[in-house]
Each structure stands twice: as C-alpha cells, then as structure tokens.
Amino acid sequence: MTRNCRAGVEDRWTKTVKGPDGTIRTEKSANYGKGSRWRARYVDDQGREHAKGFSRKVDAQQWLNKQVSDQVTGTWTDLALSGVTFGVMAERWMSTKATRAPKTVAGYRSLLDTVVLPRWKDVPLREVQFDDLQIWLTSLSVDGSVRFEGKGLSASRVRQAHQLIGAVLKFAVKAKHLPASPADGVELPRLPETEQRYLTHEQLHRVAVAAGRLRTLVLVLGYCGLRFGEATALRVEDVDVTARRNGCGDQSPTFARRGW
C-alpha cells in the first residue's frame, strides 16, 4: 500500500502520556539523550518515507520546509539517488545509446574512458558542482586530461567533452537524481576560425577526371553538397530530378540554383 504524503517534526526525547484521570503530560522517552533530539520526516509522492535528525527544532523545520517546497515546485530529488556516482550514471546513459550507429557509440565510449571518467567516475552526482566543471574544462585546454597530461586538448575536443558530460547530467535530471544540471552555462573555448577554400569548376572537373570510374561520385559530392556517407547511401529511386529533391526531401542548392 502506498503511504499518503505527509510531513512533520517530532521530538525523539519526549513522549506524551495520558494519565488515568485523563490529564496529558510530557515525559522523557526511552531515546532521551540519545542521538539527535529532533527528527524531520516526510513521505514523497512515490510513498517513500525520508527522515533526518537535527539537534535544533528550527533546523529540522527549515530542512522539512525545503523538501516540501521542492516537491511542489518540481525540483525535489531523492538524496539517496543523488548519491549515485557519475560513473554509474554515465554507464546507464550509455546503455540507452545501443541503437545508435556503432561508430557513434565508439566515439562516446572513447571520450568517456579517456577524458571524462578519469576525473568524474567516482564523484557522487550531488558533488558535481558548476565551478568544478568550469575549472576542469578550462584545464583540459591547457593541461589536457589525466590520460593526456601535459598536452592541451583542442577546442573541439573540449566542447565534445562538455556535450557528453552535459548529456549524462541531463539524463540524471530527468531520472530525478538531480534538480538541475550543473553543466549548464559553462564557458567553453572558441573554435578557431578557418578559411573556407572551394574548388573552381575547372579544378573540380580535373579531380573528377583523375578519379576515373568514381568521376560521377566526385561531381555529385562537389556540386550537390552531400557528405560522403550520404552520397554512397543514395539509390536511383532516392533522386527525383523533376522535383529536384533527394529521398530525404532535401533540395540540392546546386539543383535549385542551376534549375536542374
């Protein structure tokens, strides 16, 4: 049976006794002088009871008020759940990516094992703080990770590390292990600006001719803006020349521009 939601603060050192004549008096309980005097208790919306001891009643009431308030605002988390380590939560998150492409999963695994877990594996979720994350991410650019000490990581790699650790923490938030992600708002290194260089028509055709039997593929890549994986996955039935669209419904900028 699920318990009803309730909350209160009790005095463990005293008990209320009703005498034979009906009078009510307060006496010392069997717990008098043992442990914390005041105990705050509440039952969450899942029917689980939570309790914490305090030496002062005011502290017990303040803690209880916050727990109840957090449940009302939707920011409450189970203290036991927030004690789960980042490493455990990361593995749970990884298990949800089983349907992703093997190359994508391998990339997550490599980033976790070489950059993220060496620092955060044994840290309880509730101890992952914004400032610690900021300092760590900044240090990756200068000193590198534990596995690559002394060699700073590229801005791209640091950003990837932040995206991954942020994904794990958001997963923890949705699972009620944390009230919010401490990775939000972290300052990240800027990606270096690189000059974009494009082939002229003549250069592209020279490459296509040199490619021999792959001439058509080179021209498709050069003029249609497809990535290699997208181009190699295309089939004849995927292309609608009349509508100038591929099988994904995307319109090639080159087709549209040239009226192909």
LOTIFI-215393 format. One record per residue (C-alpha): x, y, z; residue number from 0. Coordinates in nm, 3 decimals. Example, Ala and Ser with C-alpha at 12.3 -4.5 7.8 and 13.67 -1.06 7.14 Angstrom:
// LOTIFI-215393
[rec [1.230; -0.450; 0.780]; 0] [rec [1.367; -0.106; 0.714]; 1] 
END
This chain:
// LOTIFI-215393
[rec [0.000; 0.000; 0.000]; 0] [rec [0.131; 0.347; -0.091]; 1] [rec [0.165; 0.584; 0.203]; 2] [rec [-0.013; 0.918; 0.195]; 3] [rec [0.209; 1.225; 0.152]; 4] [rec [0.271; 1.382; 0.493]; 5] [rec [0.540; 1.571; 0.680]; 6] [rec [0.627; 1.671; 1.035]; 7] [rec [0.892; 1.731; 1.300]; 8] [rec [0.897; 1.517; 1.613]; 9] [rec [1.077; 1.534; 1.946]; 10] [rec [1.255; 1.200; 1.998]; 11] [rec [1.348; 1.276; 2.360]; 12] [rec [0.997; 1.318; 2.496]; 13] [rec [0.662; 1.147; 2.474]; 14] [rec [0.307; 1.245; 2.556]; 15] [rec [0.136; 1.034; 2.822]; 16] [rec [-0.231; 1.034; 2.920]; 17] [rec [-0.291; 0.968; 3.290]; 18] [rec [-0.573; 0.764; 3.447]; 19] [rec [-0.757; 1.083; 3.525]; 20] [rec [-0.739; 1.194; 3.161]; 21] [rec [-0.471; 1.457; 3.209]; 22] [rec [-0.198; 1.486; 2.948]; 23] [rec [0.167; 1.521; 3.049]; 24] [rec [0.507; 1.506; 2.880]; 25] [rec [0.770; 1.258; 2.995]; 26] [rec [1.119; 1.154; 2.891]; 27] [rec [1.119; 0.884; 2.623]; 28] [rec [1.349; 0.581; 2.601]; 29] [rec [1.555; 0.779; 2.348]; 30] [rec [1.618; 1.069; 2.587]; 31] [rec [1.973; 1.198; 2.549]; 32] [rec [2.049; 0.959; 2.260]; 33] [rec [2.132; 1.094; 1.915]; 34] [rec [1.967; 1.399; 1.764]; 35] [rec [1.666; 1.524; 1.953]; 36] [rec [1.456; 1.646; 1.658]; 37] [rec [1.363; 1.431; 1.361]; 38] [rec [1.207; 1.568; 1.044]; 39] [rec [1.012; 1.316; 0.840]; 40] [rec [0.812; 1.328; 0.520]; 41] [rec [0.666; 1.089; 0.263]; 42] [rec [0.728; 1.169; -0.101]; 43] [rec [0.480; 1.138; -0.386]; 44] [rec [0.605; 0.784; -0.451]; 45] [rec [0.511; 0.675; -0.100]; 46] [rec [0.870; 0.655; 0.029]; 47] [rec [0.950; 0.792; 0.373]; 48] [rec [1.252; 1.016; 0.432]; 49] [rec [1.389; 1.127; 0.769]; 50] [rec [1.678; 1.333; 0.903]; 51] [rec [1.790; 1.415; 1.258]; 52] [rec [1.876; 1.762; 1.395]; 53] [rec [1.989; 1.900; 1.729]; 54] [rec [1.765; 2.207; 1.693]; 55] [rec [1.396; 2.213; 1.606]; 56] [rec [1.433; 2.524; 1.389]; 57] [rec [1.689; 2.347; 1.168]; 58] [rec [1.465; 2.044; 1.133]; 59] [rec [1.170; 2.260; 1.033]; 60] [rec [1.372; 2.460; 0.778]; 61] [rec [1.500; 2.140; 0.615]; 62] [rec [1.150; 1.993; 0.606]; 63] [rec [1.002; 2.310; 0.458]; 64] [rec [1.253; 2.299; 0.174]; 65] [rec [1.182; 1.935; 0.096]; 66] [rec [0.810; 2.000; 0.079]; 67] [rec [0.860; 2.318; -0.126]; 68] [rec [1.084; 2.137; -0.376]; 69] [rec [0.818; 1.870; -0.425]; 70] [rec [0.560; 2.139; -0.501]; 71] [rec [0.786; 2.321; -0.750]; 72] [rec [0.909; 2.000; -0.913]; 73] [rec [1.275; 2.050; -0.814]; 74] [rec [1.284; 1.781; -0.546]; 75] [rec [1.531; 1.495; -0.574]; 76] [rec [1.584; 1.189; -0.361]; 77] [rec [1.903; 1.231; -0.155]; 78] [rec [1.977; 0.861; -0.197]; 79] [rec [1.957; 0.897; -0.576]; 80] [rec [2.185; 1.200; -0.582]; 81] [rec [2.447; 0.989; -0.405]; 82] [rec [2.488; 0.770; -0.715]; 83] [rec [2.828; 0.829; -0.873]; 84] [rec [2.873; 0.997; -1.209]; 85] [rec [3.037; 0.680; -1.342]; 86] [rec [2.731; 0.469; -1.267]; 87] [rec [2.500; 0.725; -1.427]; 88] [rec [2.728; 0.751; -1.732]; 89] [rec [2.705; 0.375; -1.788]; 90] [rec [2.325; 0.389; -1.759]; 91] [rec [2.321; 0.670; -2.014]; 92] [rec [2.549; 0.469; -2.244]; 93] [rec [2.309; 0.174; -2.228]; 94] [rec [2.039; 0.396; -2.384]; 95] [rec [2.258; 0.452; -2.693]; 96] [rec [2.263; 0.090; -2.805]; 97] [rec [2.056; 0.172; -3.113]; 98] [rec [2.296; 0.441; -3.233]; 99] [rec [2.547; 0.373; -3.511]; 100] [rec [2.846; 0.166; -3.387]; 101] [rec [3.084; 0.447; -3.483]; 102] [rec [2.885; 0.697; -3.275]; 103] [rec [2.877; 0.465; -2.973]; 104] [rec [3.251; 0.402; -3.006]; 105] [rec [3.309; 0.778; -3.005]; 106] [rec [3.109; 0.817; -2.681]; 107] [rec [3.298; 0.528; -2.523]; 108] [rec [3.638; 0.666; -2.615]; 109] [rec [3.557; 1.013; -2.486]; 110] [rec [3.422; 0.875; -2.159]; 111] [rec [3.716; 0.645; -2.094]; 112] [rec [3.998; 0.880; -2.192]; 113] [rec [3.872; 1.223; -2.086]; 114] [rec [3.560; 1.228; -1.866]; 115] [rec [3.563; 0.923; -1.636]; 116] [rec [3.923; 0.957; -1.514]; 117] [rec [3.810; 1.277; -1.338]; 118] [rec [3.442; 1.217; -1.257]; 119] [rec [3.386; 0.841; -1.234]; 120] [rec [3.375; 0.811; -0.852]; 121] [rec [3.221; 1.152; -0.777]; 122] [rec [2.862; 1.141; -0.639]; 123] [rec [2.621; 1.335; -0.859]; 124] [rec [2.536; 1.580; -0.581]; 125] [rec [2.906; 1.674; -0.557]; 126] [rec [2.941; 1.764; -0.924]; 127] [rec [2.945; 2.143; -0.899]; 128] [rec [2.935; 2.415; -1.165]; 129] [rec [3.263; 2.577; -1.059]; 130] [rec [3.447; 2.244; -1.051]; 131] [rec [3.322; 2.164; -1.402]; 132] [rec [3.430; 2.508; -1.528]; 133] [rec [3.780; 2.474; -1.383]; 134] [rec [3.815; 2.120; -1.519]; 135] [rec [3.701; 2.207; -1.870]; 136] [rec [3.933; 2.507; -1.878]; 137] [rec [4.223; 2.290; -1.763]; 138] [rec [4.160; 2.047; -2.049]; 139] [rec [4.261; 2.319; -2.294]; 140] [rec [4.583; 2.387; -2.104]; 141] [rec [4.696; 2.066; -1.935]; 142] [rec [4.489; 1.800; -2.109]; 143] [rec [4.312; 1.512; -1.933]; 144] [rec [4.454; 1.255; -1.693]; 145] [rec [4.526; 1.024; -1.986]; 146] [rec [4.688; 1.303; -2.190]; 147] [rec [4.856; 1.504; -1.916]; 148] [rec [5.075; 1.789; -2.032]; 149] [rec [4.911; 1.818; -2.373]; 150] [rec [4.614; 2.051; -2.401]; 151] [rec [4.310; 1.925; -2.588]; 152] [rec [4.172; 2.106; -2.891]; 153] [rec [3.876; 2.340; -2.851]; 154] [rec [3.665; 2.092; -3.047]; 155] [rec [3.756; 1.804; -2.815]; 156] [rec [3.684; 2.012; -2.504]; 157] [rec [3.344; 2.103; -2.644]; 158] [rec [3.274; 1.737; -2.713]; 159] [rec [3.364; 1.653; -2.352]; 160] [rec [3.123; 1.919; -2.228]; 161] [rec [2.844; 1.794; -2.454]; 162] [rec [2.889; 1.439; -2.329]; 163] [rec [2.906; 1.521; -1.958]; 164] [rec [2.612; 1.758; -2.007]; 165] [rec [2.410; 1.479; -2.171]; 166] [rec [2.478; 1.245; -1.877]; 167] [rec [2.378; 1.511; -1.624]; 168] [rec [2.057; 1.597; -1.813]; 169] [rec [1.977; 1.225; -1.810]; 170] [rec [2.029; 1.233; -1.432]; 171] [rec [1.794; 1.532; -1.400]; 172] [rec [1.519; 1.355; -1.593]; 173] [rec [1.566; 1.050; -1.370]; 174] [rec [1.521; 1.272; -1.059]; 175] [rec [1.879; 1.224; -0.940]; 176] [rec [1.949; 1.599; -0.964]; 177] [rec [1.727; 1.910; -0.958]; 178] [rec [1.926; 2.078; -1.239]; 179] [rec [2.235; 2.020; -1.449]; 180] [rec [2.549; 2.192; -1.317]; 181] [rec [2.693; 2.180; -1.670]; 182] [rec [2.453; 2.447; -1.797]; 183] [rec [2.613; 2.784; -1.866]; 184] [rec [2.975; 2.666; -1.857]; 185] [rec [3.209; 2.884; -2.063]; 186] [rec [3.370; 2.692; -2.348]; 187] [rec [3.677; 2.762; -2.565]; 188] [rec [3.615; 2.923; -2.901]; 189] [rec [3.665; 2.718; -3.212]; 190] [rec [3.945; 2.855; -3.430]; 191] [rec [3.831; 3.038; -3.739]; 192] [rec [3.941; 2.862; -4.055]; 193] [rec [3.935; 2.997; -4.406]; 194] [rec [3.695; 2.809; -4.631]; 195] [rec [3.852; 2.722; -4.965]; 196] [rec [3.644; 2.598; -5.258]; 197] [rec [3.738; 2.433; -5.586]; 198] [rec [3.671; 2.614; -5.909]; 199] [rec [3.471; 2.437; -6.180]; 200] [rec [3.794; 2.359; -6.363]; 201] [rec [3.965; 2.218; -6.053]; 202] [rec [3.664; 2.001; -5.968]; 203] [rec [3.646; 1.857; -6.318]; 204] [rec [4.019; 1.782; -6.313]; 205] [rec [3.973; 1.590; -5.988]; 206] [rec [3.672; 1.406; -6.134]; 207] [rec [3.865; 1.301; -6.444]; 208] [rec [4.158; 1.185; -6.232]; 209] [rec [3.914; 0.976; -6.019]; 210] [rec [3.838; 0.753; -6.318]; 211] [rec [3.533; 0.533; -6.253]; 212] [rec [3.446; 0.747; -5.949]; 213] [rec [3.406; 1.057; -6.168]; 214] [rec [3.029; 1.078; -6.115]; 215] [rec [3.063; 1.044; -5.738]; 216] [rec [3.318; 1.326; -5.726]; 217] [rec [3.087; 1.552; -5.928]; 218] [rec [2.790; 1.470; -5.702]; 219] [rec [2.994; 1.550; -5.392]; 220] [rec [3.131; 1.867; -5.544]; 221] [rec [2.807; 2.010; -5.681]; 222] [rec [2.533; 1.873; -5.455]; 223] [rec [2.680; 1.941; -5.111]; 224] [rec [2.630; 1.587; -4.981]; 225] [rec [2.858; 1.427; -4.727]; 226] [rec [3.037; 1.112; -4.836]; 227] [rec [2.816; 0.881; -4.630]; 228] [rec [2.500; 1.044; -4.766]; 229] [rec [2.620; 1.016; -5.125]; 230] [rec [2.721; 0.649; -5.100]; 231] [rec [2.382; 0.566; -4.945]; 232] [rec [2.187; 0.719; -5.236]; 233] [rec [1.998; 0.490; -5.473]; 234] [rec [1.841; 0.570; -5.808]; 235] [rec [1.491; 0.569; -5.658]; 236] [rec [1.604; 0.826; -5.399]; 237] [rec [1.651; 1.102; -5.657]; 238] [rec [1.361; 1.294; -5.813]; 239] [rec [1.519; 1.503; -6.090]; 240] [rec [1.188; 1.670; -6.180]; 241] [rec [1.124; 1.794; -5.826]; 242] [rec [1.499; 1.847; -5.772]; 243] [rec [1.488; 1.657; -5.443]; 244] [rec [1.660; 1.356; -5.291]; 245] [rec [1.497; 1.075; -5.096]; 246] [rec [1.512; 1.275; -4.770]; 247] [rec [1.305; 1.557; -4.918]; 248] [rec [1.605; 1.793; -4.922]; 249] [rec [1.650; 2.020; -5.219]; 250] [rec [2.002; 2.042; -5.351]; 251] [rec [2.122; 2.405; -5.353]; 252] [rec [2.301; 2.333; -5.680]; 253] [rec [1.991; 2.179; -5.839]; 254] [rec [1.785; 2.479; -5.731]; 255] [rec [2.043; 2.733; -5.843]; 256] [rec [2.106; 2.579; -6.184]; 257] [rec [1.748; 2.471; -6.244]; 258] [rec [1.847; 2.103; -6.276]; 259] 
END
